[in-house]
Amino acid sequence: MKNGKKSNTKRAGEEEHLAQLIRENTEDSFKPFFSARVMNRINASPAAEESFTRALAWVFRRVAVAAVILIVALAAYNISSQHSLGNGRSTLEAALALPAVTIESSIANYNLTDAL
């Protein structure tokens, strides 16, 4: 038990010594021309807007490529599933999964738009 108290006391003394060293070596003010140095560094670095625009373009390229791959995959799936059904629809209708156009559906759509 006495050993534990001694090590805690020793540790507290070391912490106090470190705190005293930090207090002695801290400066209360900045060196001369601090604001000028900061402004020069800001002006020398690339603008934040430019870096944000570059980052956004980088992300857009990745997302656009993934979206194109997904669109092509879905179109291929739609074409293959429609052709396997053998309903004789065109490739464009199959790729976009458009419903078959009949006289009844045309009249129903006409009545819907006429009500507006």
C-alpha positions in Angstrom: 0.0 0.0 0.0 2.8 2.4 0.8 4.4 1.7 -2.5 1.3 2.7 -4.4 1.1 6.0 -2.4 4.7 6.8 -3.1 4.3 6.2 -6.9 1.2 8.4 -6.9 3.0 11.1 -5.1 6.0 10.8 -7.4 3.7 11.0 -10.5 1.9 14.0 -9.1 5.2 15.7 -8.5 6.3 15.0 -12.1 3.0 16.3 -13.5 3.4 19.5 -11.5 7.0 19.9 -12.7 5.8 19.4 -16.4 3.0 21.9 -15.8 5.6 24.4 -14.4 7.9 23.9 -17.5 5.0 24.5 -19.8 3.9 27.7 -18.0 7.5 29.0 -18.2 7.9 28.4 -21.9 4.6 29.6 -23.2 4.4 33.0 -25.0 1.7 35.5 -24.3 1.7 37.0 -27.7 2.6 36.2 -31.3 5.8 37.1 -33.0 5.9 40.4 -35.0 4.1 40.5 -38.4 2.1 37.4 -37.5 -1.0 38.5 -39.5 1.2 39.4 -42.5 2.8 35.9 -42.5 -0.6 34.3 -42.2 -2.1 36.3 -45.1 1.0 35.5 -47.2 0.6 31.8 -46.5 -3.2 32.0 -47.4 -2.5 33.8 -50.6 0.2 31.4 -51.6 -1.9 28.3 -51.0 -4.5 27.3 -53.6 -8.0 28.7 -53.1 -10.4 26.5 -51.0 -13.0 26.8 -53.8 -10.6 25.4 -56.3 -9.7 22.4 -54.2 -13.4 21.8 -53.4 -14.2 22.0 -57.1 -11.4 19.5 -57.9 -12.6 17.2 -55.2 -16.2 17.4 -56.4 -15.2 16.7 -60.0 -13.2 13.7 -58.8 -16.2 12.3 -57.0 -18.5 13.0 -59.9 -16.3 11.0 -62.3 -16.5 8.0 -60.0 -20.2 8.3 -59.6 -20.9 8.9 -63.3 -18.9 5.8 -64.3 -20.8 3.7 -61.8 -24.1 5.1 -63.0 -23.3 4.4 -66.6 -22.3 0.8 -65.8 -25.6 0.4 -63.8 -27.7 1.8 -66.6 -26.1 -0.4 -69.2 -26.5 -3.5 -66.9 -30.2 -2.7 -66.3 -30.8 -2.1 -70.0 -29.2 -5.4 -70.9 -31.3 -7.2 -68.3 -34.5 -5.6 -69.6 -33.6 -6.5 -73.2 -32.7 -10.1 -72.3 -35.8 -10.6 -70.1 -38.2 -9.1 -72.8 -36.7 -11.1 -75.6 -36.9 -14.3 -73.6 -40.7 -13.7 -73.2 -40.9 -13.4 -77.0 -43.5 -10.7 -77.1 -42.0 -9.1 -80.3 -41.2 -5.7 -78.8 -38.5 -3.5 -80.2 -35.1 -3.3 -78.6 -35.7 0.3 -77.4 -39.0 -0.6 -75.8 -37.3 -3.6 -74.1 -34.3 -1.6 -72.9 -36.5 1.1 -71.3 -39.1 -1.5 -70.1 -41.9 0.5 -71.7 -45.3 -0.9 -71.5 -47.0 -2.2 -74.6 -49.1 0.4 -76.3 -52.6 -0.6 -77.1 -55.6 1.4 -78.2 -57.2 0.9 -74.7 -54.1 2.3 -73.0 -53.9 5.2 -75.4 -57.5 6.1 -74.8 -57.0 5.8 -71.0 -53.9 8.1 -71.2 -55.8 10.6 -73.4 -58.7 10.7 -70.9 -56.2 11.3 -68.0 -54.5 14.2 -69.8 -57.8 15.6 -70.9 -59.0 15.8 -67.3 -56.1 18.1 -66.4 
